[in-house]
Amino acid sequence: MPAGEAPRGRPPTSHERQSGQPWDASYRDGPAPWDIDEPQPAVVRLAEAEAFAGPVLDAGCGTGDNGLYLAARGLPVVGIDVAETAVAIANRRAADHGLDATFTVGDALDLRPLGRQFRTVLDCGLFHTFDATERRVYVASLAGVVEPGATVHILCFSDVGPAPGPHPVSRAELAQPFASDARWQVVAIEPETLRTRFSDASPAWSATVRRARG
Ligand SMILES: C[S@@+](CC[C@H](N)C(=O)[O-])C[C@H]1O[C@@H](n2cnc3c(N)ncnc32)[C@H](O)[C@@H]1O
């Protein structure tokens, strides 16, 4: 990282190198731009369509807006994030509401320490923070923690339309890291929107990826 503070115990991600700040810094001085204090409407739409089965991994969980919503719907949830401050907030919120959700500090690029398997992964806003090399590592990391037949839902800013988010991803870039492992099937990549504190509807993708049963 060119300046600022280095993250503890892991190499900085491409985003941290670019910004010169660890992810945790985003959470220290009030809400981050993506911290909307409620679940993403796109996550609510998925949940109402019964797209989640527990246990759910919320990868890059932040302060838990989405994971806590899924836990409140009765799903066991584990969240992971590199930002200690966000994880502490998420755990406090889970305890305050008596929800079956555990949030842990960890790196989605190496999920092995979780030591368990998930039936659904939610990635809301993490994939688009990674560069192409990290995305390949991330997808391999996911392969180690999903049950056969599991589903991965990725919500990320897209390159479609005006004023996309800060890290727009093309449809091809979204599918690409899954292409080298035949046990992944990209079932759908549909246009969606993501809400931030500055925009009600930034252009996004909702990708559904399935892990083979065999
Ligand atoms: C745009 S925020 C989205 C947070 C949350 N999912 C939401 O929708 O509010 C991206 C999150 O990914 C986390 N993150 C970035 N790199 C990570 C990594 N390698 N492993 C785990 N979390 C990471 C950041 O700390 C941040 O909380």
The ligand as an SDF file (V2000), in Angstrom:
LIG
                    3D

 27 29  0  0  0  0  0  0  0  0999 V2000
  -19.2210   -2.7450   -0.7260 C   0  0  0  0  0  0  0  0  0  0  0  0
  -19.0220   -3.4830    0.8740 S   0  0  0  0  0  0  0  0  0  0  0  0
  -20.5130   -4.4720    1.0050 C   0  0  0  0  0  0  0  0  0  0  0  0
  -20.8490   -4.8550    2.4240 C   0  0  0  0  0  0  0  0  0  0  0  0
  -22.1470   -5.6370    2.6160 C   0  0  0  0  0  0  0  0  0  0  0  0
  -22.1600   -6.8770    1.8890 N   0  0  0  0  0  0  0  0  0  0  0  0
  -23.3410   -4.8190    2.2640 C   0  0  0  0  0  0  0  0  0  0  0  0
  -24.0560   -5.1380    1.2990 O   0  0  0  0  0  0  0  0  0  0  0  0
  -23.5940   -3.8220    2.9830 O   0  0  0  0  0  0  0  0  0  0  0  0
  -17.7480   -4.7110    0.5730 C   0  0  0  0  0  0  0  0  0  0  0  0
  -17.3470   -5.4370    1.8310 C   0  0  0  0  0  0  0  0  0  0  0  0
  -16.4000   -6.4540    1.5060 O   0  0  0  0  0  0  0  0  0  0  0  0
  -15.4240   -6.5060    2.5230 C   0  0  0  0  0  0  0  0  0  0  0  0
  -14.2180   -7.1330    1.9600 N   0  0  0  0  0  0  0  0  0  0  0  0
  -13.3560   -6.6270    1.0570 C   0  0  0  0  0  0  0  0  0  0  0  0
  -12.3820   -7.5150    0.7680 N   0  0  0  0  0  0  0  0  0  0  0  0
  -12.6530   -8.6330    1.4960 C   0  0  0  0  0  0  0  0  0  0  0  0
  -12.0430   -9.9010    1.6240 C   0  0  0  0  0  0  0  0  0  0  0  0
  -10.9340  -10.2020    0.9590 N   0  0  0  0  0  0  0  0  0  0  0  0
  -12.5980  -10.8060    2.4570 N   0  0  0  0  0  0  0  0  0  0  0  0
  -13.7350  -10.5110    3.1660 C   0  0  0  0  0  0  0  0  0  0  0  0
  -14.3460   -9.3180    3.0890 N   0  0  0  0  0  0  0  0  0  0  0  0
  -13.8280   -8.3890    2.2680 C   0  0  0  0  0  0  0  0  0  0  0  0
  -15.2450   -5.0420    2.9300 C   0  0  0  0  0  0  0  0  0  0  0  0
  -14.6630   -4.8900    4.1920 O   0  0  0  0  0  0  0  0  0  0  0  0
  -16.6830   -4.5450    2.8740 C   0  0  0  0  0  0  0  0  0  0  0  0
  -17.3210   -4.7240    4.1070 O   0  0  0  0  0  0  0  0  0  0  0  0
  1  2  1  0
  2  3  1  0
  2 10  1  0
  3  4  1  0
  4  5  1  0
  5  6  1  0
  5  7  1  0
  7  8  2  0
  7  9  1  0
 10 11  1  0
 11 12  1  0
 11 26  1  0
 12 13  1  0
 13 14  1  0
 13 24  1  0
 14 15  1  0
 14 23  1  0
 15 16  2  0
 16 17  1  0
 17 18  1  0
 17 23  2  0
 18 19  1  0
 18 20  2  0
 20 21  1  0
 21 22  2  0
 22 23  1  0
 24 25  1  0
 24 26  1  0
 26 27  1  0
M  CHG  2   2   1   9  -1
M  END
$$$$
